[in-house]
Amino acid sequence: MSTELWVKNGYVFTEEGFRYASIRIIDGKIDALYECEPEPIKENKNSIDASGCLVVPGFIDAHVHFNDPGRTEWEGIETGSRAAAIGGTTTIFDMPLNCSPSITNLKNLQSKTAYLTSKSHVDYALWGGMTDDSVKNKAELDQMCEGIIAWKAFMSESGIDDFPFVSPGQLEQAMKIAAQQRKILALHAEWEEEIQPLTTFYKRQNSTNERKAFLASRPISAEEKAVSYALEKAAKYGTSLHFVHISSARVVKLIQQAKQSGMDVTVETCPHYLLFDEEDFLQTGAILKCAPPLRSREVVEGLWECIANGWIDTVGSDHSPCPYYMKNTNSIWEAWGGIQGVQFTWLALLDEAMKRSVPFKDILPLGTANVADRFGISGQKGRIQTGLDADLALISLDETTTANQQCIAFRNQYSPYENRKFLLKIKKTLLRGNVIYDDQTGAATKKYGQYIQLREEADGSVPH
């Protein structure tokens, strides 16, 4: 027997913009949108009143490290996905490193897939890892291909022992493999041959201001060199590239030029590069340590210009958590680099967009339709459209949210967003028509999250 649910009287975000409408959901799928409330809804008790709320597609965070299995004291999918749901996110793509062991072979992928079953509050897909070691075994990478959303590789040290970065020579092999598989290759693009000697130099200085020294050890030029090299090789092999956490407009422009030349390449940035700057890092310290590091206020403004130009494709939280003691070290060099923020990504971005008078229509696709289109799940996710999963976030602009420690839902309760006040509130989050978060009752006890695998096209290929 079919189940029916109505989400009534909200301002619904569609391809044409916001519409005052009611959504009919049948068996977890969007069945129809009605501009005016149809007669049957008045007697239908199975409904949610969205009056006064924006109703937007559930957000897709393509860049999280939930560290499960193996490092659940850092996070875990149960706490990480709960925090995501509270922030309006309904789908995450979990990175192949920071779990232990890393997902660089078929056995580890199968073990992780089995382990995560029934543990997530939100739907999830898994990244596969390409490393200097794993690219030598193409047969195994071919076997992993069906179970992953895309490949991830580092062009500089990852900080995880069993996830070595891909050297320039081996990157060519990674490019070839990804191109043959018609799979996206995502890159952490910093040039190790520039970072390593700079890091050694600044550490030896024994500077009284280690925070400034850390910033100097990872300049924008290291991103530029890595991106330029990767684009050159991708053009040679026809590889689909996705650059993650790009921190500078200079680098975005390089990627934009490659797009205009016809290359299949996209770029992600993160909320921390759009909200915080290097002065915040110098004042706050390790809680804002990340790689690439935060940049100057001028660079932050440049990224917002890139968004206005339509040059940035996606935003991901790069939620990279750890216990507080790994941040609370005597030296900034020893502190773990990563930002805890999956719960606050869209609260923060939409709040900032309002303050800047940036239209929501320019921001929302960066975490919805654009992500679904890029990673081949637009037949399931990313829009409020007939036939797609009823993944929704209901947002009130008449209420506020304060990110205090008590409300932080990820495992280790600290964040650079702590004590920030956002001029909006997530009222409800729905995953396939199931309410997984309600601002009055909290996160649902039942976990509805499912594992997403890419569907094959008729010719046997995997879409991207």
Backbone torsions as a table, in degrees:
resi	resn	phi	psi	omega
1	MET	NA	133.5	-177.2
2	SER	-71.3	149.0	173.3
3	THR	-107.6	139.2	-177.4
4	GLU	-122.5	138.6	176.3
5	LEU	-140.1	141.0	174.2
6	TRP	-114.4	137.5	166.9
7	VAL	-110.3	109.1	-165.5
8	LYS	-100.3	143.4	159.7
9	ASN	61.2	34.9	176.5
10	GLY	-101.3	168.4	172.3
11	TYR	-92.2	98.4	-167.0
12	VAL	-90.7	129.2	-179.6
13	PHE	-84.4	119.4	179.2
14	THR	-126.5	-178.8	178.3
15	GLU	-62.0	-24.7	-179.3
16	GLU	-92.6	1.1	-176.7
17	GLY	111.7	-163.6	-179.3
18	PHE	-82.0	135.3	178.1
19	ARG	-129.9	138.6	173.7
20	TYR	-76.4	111.5	-169.9
21	ALA	-155.6	166.6	170.5
22	SER	-116.0	144.6	-176.8
23	ILE	-111.5	128.2	173.9
24	ARG	-98.8	127.9	-178.2
25	ILE	-117.5	126.5	177.2
26	ILE	-120.2	122.6	177.6
27	ASP	50.3	42.3	174.5
28	GLY	81.7	-0.5	179.2
29	LYS	-111.9	150.0	175.6
30	ILE	-72.6	120.6	-177.6
31	ASP	-94.5	-42.4	-178.0
32	ALA	-166.8	157.5	171.3
33	LEU	-114.4	136.4	179.6
34	TYR	-121.0	124.5	179.4
35	GLU	-62.7	-39.4	178.7
36	CYS	-117.6	148.7	-177.4
37	GLU	-64.7	118.5	179.6
38	PRO	-73.9	158.9	-174.3
39	GLU	-55.8	-45.3	-174.7
40	PRO	-60.5	-26.4	-174.6
41	ILE	-65.4	-26.7	-175.7
42	LYS	-64.8	-24.1	-179.1
43	GLU	-107.6	1.6	-177.1
44	ASN	-88.2	115.3	-177.4
45	LYS	-77.0	-21.3	-176.4
46	ASN	-86.7	76.2	-175.9
47	SER	-146.7	159.0	176.8
48	ILE	-120.9	127.8	179.1
49	ASP	-87.2	111.8	-179.5
50	ALA	-101.2	20.1	-178.5
51	SER	-53.4	130.0	178.5
52	GLY	81.9	-2.0	-177.6
53	CYS	-105.9	148.2	162.3
54	LEU	-77.0	136.8	175.1
55	VAL	-115.3	111.6	-174.5
56	VAL	-121.8	160.4	176.1
57	PRO	-59.8	143.7	173.5
58	GLY	-55.9	138.1	-175.0
59	PHE	-74.5	148.0	178.3
60	ILE	-113.8	113.6	179.5
61	ASP	-101.4	103.2	-174.5
62	ALA	-82.9	8.0	-173.7
63	HIS	-147.2	85.6	173.4
64	VAL	-132.1	152.9	172.3
65	HIS	-118.3	99.2	-179.4
66	PHE	-96.1	-3.2	164.6
67	ASN	61.2	28.2	-175.3
68	ASP	-122.8	129.0	1.3
69	PRO	-85.5	170.8	168.2
70	GLY	104.9	-30.0	178.6
71	ARG	-134.9	49.6	-176.3
72	THR	-70.4	-14.4	173.7
73	GLU	-70.4	-16.6	174.9
74	TRP	-83.7	-39.1	176.9
75	GLU	-160.8	-89.5	-172.8
76	GLY	101.7	145.2	-175.0
77	ILE	-69.6	-27.8	-179.3
78	GLU	-65.3	-49.8	179.9
79	THR	-73.4	-40.8	-178.9
80	GLY	-63.6	-44.1	-178.8
81	SER	-71.1	-32.1	175.9
82	ARG	-63.9	-45.2	177.5
83	ALA	-61.4	-40.1	177.6
84	ALA	-59.9	-47.1	-178.8
85	ALA	-60.8	-40.8	179.8
86	ILE	-63.2	-29.2	178.9
87	GLY	-90.3	8.9	177.2
88	GLY	89.3	5.4	179.9
89	THR	-90.8	132.7	-176.8
90	THR	-115.1	-10.7	179.0
91	THR	-143.2	135.5	174.9
92	ILE	-128.8	152.4	170.3
93	PHE	-112.0	116.7	-174.6
94	ASP	-89.3	128.9	-176.9
95	MET	-69.5	158.3	-172.2
96	PRO	-84.2	0.1	-179.7
97	LEU	-128.2	161.8	-172.2
98	ASN	87.9	-21.5	159.8
99	CYS	-74.3	166.7	-179.4
100	SER	-139.1	117.8	3.9
101	PRO	-78.6	163.8	177.5
102	SER	-68.5	158.2	-174.7
103	ILE	-91.5	77.6	-178.9
104	THR	-118.9	3.0	175.4
105	ASN	-147.3	168.3	-173.9
106	LEU	-64.2	-40.8	-178.7
107	LYS	-60.0	-46.8	-179.4
108	ASN	-65.1	-37.3	177.7
109	LEU	-63.9	-46.1	-179.3
110	GLN	-65.2	-39.2	179.2
111	SER	-64.7	-43.5	-179.7
112	LYS	-66.0	-43.5	-179.9
113	THR	-57.7	-46.3	179.7
114	ALA	-66.2	-40.9	-176.2
115	TYR	-64.2	-39.2	-173.8
116	LEU	-76.3	-14.1	-175.7
117	THR	-52.7	129.3	175.6
118	SER	68.8	13.9	-178.3
119	LYS	-103.8	-9.7	-170.2
120	SER	-105.9	141.1	174.1
121	HIS	-78.4	-20.1	-177.5
122	VAL	-126.2	163.9	175.4
123	ASP	-69.3	154.1	-174.7
124	TYR	-149.1	148.6	169.6
125	ALA	-124.4	164.3	-175.8
126	LEU	-120.0	135.4	170.2
127	TRP	-81.5	150.8	169.3
128	GLY	-106.3	151.0	-176.3
129	GLY	-104.1	132.4	169.2
130	MET	-107.1	125.9	179.3
131	THR	-127.8	175.1	178.9
132	ASP	-58.9	-28.7	179.1
133	ASP	-84.7	-47.3	-170.9
134	SER	-69.5	-26.4	-179.0
135	VAL	-68.1	-10.8	177.4
136	LYS	-78.5	-10.4	-176.2
137	ASN	-120.2	77.4	-176.8
138	LYS	-62.2	-36.9	-177.9
139	ALA	-59.0	-41.5	-179.8
140	GLU	-70.4	-39.4	178.2
141	LEU	-63.2	-35.2	176.2
142	ASP	-64.0	-37.1	178.8
143	GLN	-68.3	-33.1	-179.5
144	MET	-74.5	-19.6	-167.1
145	CYS	-54.5	-41.8	-175.9
146	GLU	-67.6	-28.0	-173.3
147	GLY	-91.1	-0.1	-174.4
148	ILE	-120.6	157.7	177.8
149	ILE	-82.2	-33.0	-178.3
150	ALA	-174.8	175.6	178.0
151	TRP	-100.7	150.5	175.6
152	LYS	-130.5	136.1	175.1
153	ALA	-140.7	156.2	177.4
154	PHE	-108.2	140.0	172.9
155	MET	-100.7	4.8	173.3
156	SER	-144.3	171.1	-177.3
157	GLU	-55.3	133.8	-176.7
158	SER	-86.7	-20.0	-174.9
159	GLY	89.0	-3.0	179.2
160	ILE	-116.8	124.1	-171.4
161	ASP	-59.1	-39.1	-176.3
162	ASP	-93.2	20.5	174.9
163	PHE	-134.0	68.3	-178.3
164	PRO	-67.7	149.8	179.7
165	PHE	-70.2	160.1	-179.1
166	VAL	-91.3	120.2	179.2
167	SER	-67.0	160.1	-179.6
168	PRO	-53.0	-41.0	179.5
169	GLY	-65.1	-45.0	-179.2
170	GLN	-73.3	-22.0	176.8
171	LEU	-61.9	-35.2	176.3
172	GLU	-60.1	-41.4	177.7
173	GLN	-64.0	-41.8	177.1
174	ALA	-60.8	-41.8	178.6
175	MET	-60.7	-45.0	-179.2
176	LYS	-61.9	-46.6	-177.5
177	ILE	-62.6	-48.4	-179.0
178	ALA	-61.1	-40.0	179.8
179	ALA	-64.9	-43.2	179.4
180	GLN	-63.8	-34.8	-180.0
181	GLN	-82.6	-8.4	-172.6
182	ARG	55.7	46.0	-178.2
183	LYS	-117.5	143.1	176.9
184	ILE	-71.1	139.7	172.6
185	LEU	-112.9	116.5	177.0
186	ALA	-95.3	141.4	-175.4
187	LEU	-127.0	132.7	161.1
188	HIS	-81.9	107.0	-167.9
189	ALA	-105.5	88.2	166.9
190	GLU	-134.1	137.6	-173.3
191	TRP	-82.1	108.4	-174.6
192	GLU	-60.2	-35.3	-177.4
193	GLU	-68.8	-14.4	172.6
194	GLU	-96.7	-40.9	-176.4
195	ILE	-66.7	-44.5	-173.2
196	GLN	-59.5	-51.7	179.4
197	PRO	-67.1	-33.9	177.1
198	LEU	-64.7	-42.3	179.2
199	THR	-61.7	-45.1	178.4
200	THR	-59.8	-44.5	-179.1
201	PHE	-60.8	-49.9	-175.5
202	TYR	-71.7	-31.8	175.6
203	LYS	-64.7	-38.2	-178.5
204	ARG	-70.7	-20.5	-179.2
205	GLN	-69.4	-20.3	-175.2
206	ASN	49.3	47.3	-176.5
207	SER	-61.6	146.3	175.1
208	THR	-74.5	-17.2	176.3
209	ASN	-117.4	81.9	-178.0
210	GLU	-63.2	-29.6	-177.7
211	ARG	-65.6	-42.5	176.0
212	LYS	-64.1	-37.8	179.7
213	ALA	-64.5	-40.7	178.6
214	PHE	-62.2	-44.6	178.3
215	LEU	-58.8	-42.0	-178.3
216	ALA	-68.4	-23.5	-176.7
217	SER	-77.9	-12.0	-178.6
218	ARG	-132.7	71.7	-175.2
219	PRO	-75.1	165.9	176.7
220	ILE	-59.7	-31.9	-179.8
221	SER	-59.0	-29.5	177.7
222	ALA	-68.7	-33.9	173.7
223	GLU	-68.9	-44.1	-178.4
224	GLU	-59.8	-44.4	-178.7
225	LYS	-64.3	-43.4	-178.7
226	ALA	-65.3	-45.4	-179.0
227	VAL	-65.1	-42.9	180.0
228	SER	-61.0	-44.1	179.1
229	TYR	-63.7	-45.2	-177.9
230	ALA	-64.5	-41.1	179.0
231	LEU	-63.5	-40.1	178.9
232	GLU	-60.2	-45.4	-177.8
233	LYS	-73.6	-36.3	179.1
234	ALA	-65.0	-36.3	177.1
235	ALA	-64.1	-35.0	-179.7
236	LYS	-66.9	-40.7	-172.9
237	TYR	-104.4	-4.8	-178.4
238	GLY	71.7	33.8	-176.9
239	THR	-82.8	139.0	172.9
240	SER	-83.0	120.5	-176.5
241	LEU	-113.3	148.9	172.9
242	HIS	-136.0	113.7	-179.7
243	PHE	-90.1	124.4	-177.4
244	VAL	-94.4	156.5	177.1
245	HIS	36.1	52.7	175.0
246	ILE	-73.1	134.1	-168.4
247	SER	-109.2	-0.9	-170.5
248	SER	-142.7	140.9	176.9
249	ALA	-63.2	-32.8	177.8
250	ARG	-57.0	-40.2	-178.6
251	VAL	-76.6	-38.7	176.8
252	VAL	-58.0	-40.0	-179.1
253	LYS	-64.2	-37.1	175.0
254	LEU	-59.2	-44.0	-178.8
255	ILE	-68.9	-38.1	178.0
256	GLN	-61.6	-40.1	177.3
257	GLN	-62.0	-39.4	177.8
258	ALA	-65.1	-40.0	176.4
259	LYS	-58.9	-45.5	-176.9
260	GLN	-65.7	-23.6	177.3
261	SER	-81.6	-4.7	177.4
262	GLY	105.3	2.4	-179.5
263	MET	-73.8	148.7	177.2
264	ASP	-89.6	88.3	-174.2
265	VAL	-144.0	141.0	178.2
266	THR	-133.0	165.5	-175.4
267	VAL	-136.4	135.9	174.8
268	GLU	-111.1	143.5	162.7
269	THR	-123.6	179.0	-174.8
270	CYS	-125.0	156.3	-178.2
271	PRO	-59.9	-32.6	-177.5
272	HIS	-67.5	-26.3	176.9
273	TYR	-78.3	-15.3	179.8
274	LEU	-97.7	-15.6	-177.2
275	LEU	-113.8	-42.0	-175.0
276	PHE	-101.9	159.7	175.5
277	ASP	-134.9	-178.5	-173.6
278	GLU	-63.8	-27.8	176.8
279	GLU	-66.2	-36.3	175.5
280	ASP	-62.9	-41.6	178.2
281	PHE	-64.8	-44.0	-179.3
282	LEU	-61.4	-32.4	-179.6
283	GLN	-83.2	-41.6	-172.1
284	THR	-89.9	-37.9	178.7
285	GLY	88.2	-140.7	-163.5
286	ALA	-62.6	-25.6	178.6
287	ILE	-61.5	-24.1	177.2
288	LEU	-107.5	17.4	176.2
289	LYS	-78.2	128.1	177.1
290	CYS	-154.8	170.9	179.1
291	ALA	-135.6	125.6	-5.1
292	PRO	-57.6	158.7	-178.2
293	PRO	-78.0	170.5	174.1
294	LEU	-64.9	151.4	-174.5
295	ARG	-113.6	-176.6	-178.7
296	SER	-69.2	163.3	178.0
297	ARG	-60.5	-35.6	178.0
298	GLU	-60.8	-40.2	179.4
299	VAL	-68.8	-39.5	175.9
300	VAL	-57.2	-46.7	-179.6
301	GLU	-62.8	-34.4	177.5
302	GLY	-63.0	-36.8	177.5
303	LEU	-66.1	-38.7	177.1
304	TRP	-64.4	-34.9	175.2
305	GLU	-64.4	-37.4	177.7
306	CYS	-63.9	-39.1	176.6
307	ILE	-63.1	-44.0	179.3
308	ALA	-60.9	-33.1	180.0
309	ASN	-81.3	-8.4	-177.7
310	GLY	77.9	22.3	-176.0
311	TRP	-90.1	-16.4	177.9
312	ILE	-99.8	132.1	-172.7
313	ASP	-92.2	-42.7	-175.3
314	THR	-141.0	159.1	170.5
315	VAL	-123.1	130.5	174.5
316	GLY	-126.7	150.2	-176.0
317	SER	-70.4	-27.5	-167.6
318	ASP	48.2	45.7	177.9
319	HIS	-62.2	109.5	-175.8
320	SER	-130.0	83.7	-168.8
321	PRO	-85.7	168.4	172.7
322	CYS	-164.8	162.0	173.1
323	PRO	-60.4	152.2	-174.5
324	TYR	-60.6	-32.6	-177.4
325	TYR	-62.7	-23.6	179.2
326	MET	-76.9	-13.8	172.6
327	LYS	-96.4	-33.0	-173.5
328	ASN	-87.3	66.2	-176.7
329	THR	-109.9	168.6	179.5
330	ASN	-75.0	-22.3	-176.1
331	SER	-129.9	137.0	178.0
332	ILE	-63.3	-28.3	179.9
333	TRP	-65.6	-32.8	-177.1
334	GLU	-83.4	-21.0	-175.4
335	ALA	-67.3	144.6	176.2
336	TRP	-66.0	138.7	178.5
337	GLY	-98.1	113.6	179.2
338	GLY	172.9	148.8	-176.8
339	ILE	-108.6	132.1	174.1
340	GLN	-94.6	113.5	-175.3
341	GLY	-161.7	6.5	-172.4
342	VAL	-56.0	-30.2	-178.1
343	GLN	-73.1	-23.7	-169.8
344	PHE	-114.6	1.7	-175.9
345	THR	-51.9	-54.4	-172.1
346	TRP	-84.4	-27.5	169.7
347	LEU	-59.5	-46.6	-176.9
348	ALA	-67.5	-44.7	-176.4
349	LEU	-68.7	-43.6	-179.7
350	LEU	-69.0	-36.3	174.8
351	ASP	-60.1	-47.5	-179.9
352	GLU	-65.5	-38.3	178.2
353	ALA	-61.0	-42.1	178.4
354	MET	-62.7	-43.0	-179.2
355	LYS	-64.1	-29.4	-178.8
356	ARG	-95.5	-0.8	-176.0
357	SER	59.2	35.0	174.3
358	VAL	-87.4	125.8	-177.7
359	PRO	-61.5	139.8	177.6
360	PHE	-58.7	-29.8	-179.6
361	LYS	-63.1	-20.4	177.2
362	ASP	-88.0	-17.9	-175.2
363	ILE	-101.4	-46.6	-172.2
364	LEU	-57.0	-40.9	-179.6
365	PRO	-61.4	-22.6	-179.1
366	LEU	-64.3	-20.3	178.3
367	GLY	-121.8	13.2	-178.4
368	THR	-135.8	-95.9	-172.9
369	ALA	-60.1	-42.2	-178.1
370	ASN	-61.3	-40.9	-179.3
371	VAL	-67.7	-45.3	179.6
372	ALA	-61.2	-42.3	180.0
373	ASP	-64.6	-45.3	-175.1
374	ARG	-65.1	-38.4	-172.4
375	PHE	-104.0	16.0	168.7
376	GLY	76.3	24.4	178.8
377	ILE	-119.7	22.9	-178.2
378	SER	-70.5	-13.6	173.5
379	GLY	-79.1	-6.5	-179.6
380	GLN	-122.8	-37.9	-165.8
381	LYS	-133.3	168.7	163.9
382	GLY	101.9	-16.1	-179.1
383	ARG	-142.5	159.3	170.4
384	ILE	-95.3	95.5	-168.2
385	GLN	-151.7	143.5	-178.7
386	THR	-53.5	131.5	176.7
387	GLY	94.3	-13.6	-179.6
388	LEU	-91.0	163.6	176.8
389	ASP	-58.4	139.2	178.5
390	ALA	-82.0	69.1	176.2
391	ASP	-99.0	114.4	-171.4
392	LEU	-137.8	150.8	169.4
393	ALA	-125.0	128.9	177.4
394	LEU	-101.7	122.1	-171.8
395	ILE	-122.6	128.3	174.6
396	SER	-99.3	131.6	173.8
397	LEU	-95.9	2.3	179.8
398	ASP	-98.3	-2.2	179.9
399	GLU	-127.6	163.3	-178.7
400	THR	-119.4	164.0	176.0
401	THR	-130.3	130.1	173.6
402	THR	-109.7	125.2	-176.9
403	ALA	-83.3	72.3	176.8
404	ASN	-88.0	165.9	-174.7
405	GLN	-59.8	-34.2	-177.1
406	GLN	-65.5	-28.1	-176.6
407	CYS	-90.2	-9.7	-178.2
408	ILE	-67.9	123.2	-173.1
409	ALA	-100.2	-14.4	176.4
410	PHE	-74.8	165.3	-164.2
411	ARG	-59.0	-46.0	-177.7
412	ASN	-100.5	113.2	-164.9
413	GLN	-86.2	70.2	169.5
414	TYR	-148.8	158.0	-178.0
415	SER	-170.1	149.6	174.0
416	PRO	-66.8	-15.0	178.0
417	TYR	-84.0	-5.9	-177.3
418	GLU	-56.4	135.7	178.6
419	ASN	75.2	4.5	174.1
420	ARG	-81.9	143.6	178.4
421	LYS	-109.2	124.7	-178.8
422	PHE	-105.6	139.7	-174.2
423	LEU	-86.9	40.9	178.2
424	LEU	-163.6	169.4	-178.2
425	LYS	-147.0	135.4	171.3
426	ILE	-77.8	118.1	-178.5
427	LYS	-89.9	-42.1	179.1
428	LYS	-150.3	150.6	172.1
429	THR	-126.8	130.0	179.9
430	LEU	-117.8	135.2	175.1
431	LEU	-119.7	113.3	-176.3
432	ARG	49.8	43.1	176.4
433	GLY	82.5	-5.3	178.0
434	ASN	-93.9	131.6	177.5
435	VAL	-76.0	109.6	-179.3
436	ILE	-99.6	-10.8	172.8
437	TYR	-151.9	136.9	174.7
438	ASP	-134.7	132.3	-174.2
439	ASP	-67.1	-15.8	178.0
440	GLN	-90.6	-36.0	-174.0
441	THR	-110.4	-10.2	178.4
442	GLY	89.1	-164.6	-179.2
443	ALA	-72.4	143.8	178.8
444	ALA	-64.2	145.6	176.9
445	THR	-70.9	-42.2	179.8
446	LYS	-71.8	139.8	-179.7
447	LYS	-102.6	116.5	-176.0
448	TYR	-98.7	-3.4	-173.3
449	GLY	-62.3	138.4	178.9
450	GLN	-124.7	154.6	179.9
451	TYR	-80.9	127.1	-178.8
452	ILE	-97.7	127.8	170.7
453	GLN	-120.7	144.9	-180.0
454	LEU	-69.5	138.4	176.4
455	ARG	-84.0	143.8	177.6
456	GLU	-81.6	146.9	174.3
457	GLU	-78.4	174.8	-177.5
458	ALA	-61.4	-29.4	-178.6
459	ASP	-86.0	4.8	177.7
460	GLY	90.3	-3.5	-179.0
461	SER	-87.3	162.8	177.9
462	VAL	-101.3	128.7	-177.5
463	PRO	-69.1	149.2	166.6
464	HIS	-145.7	NA	NA
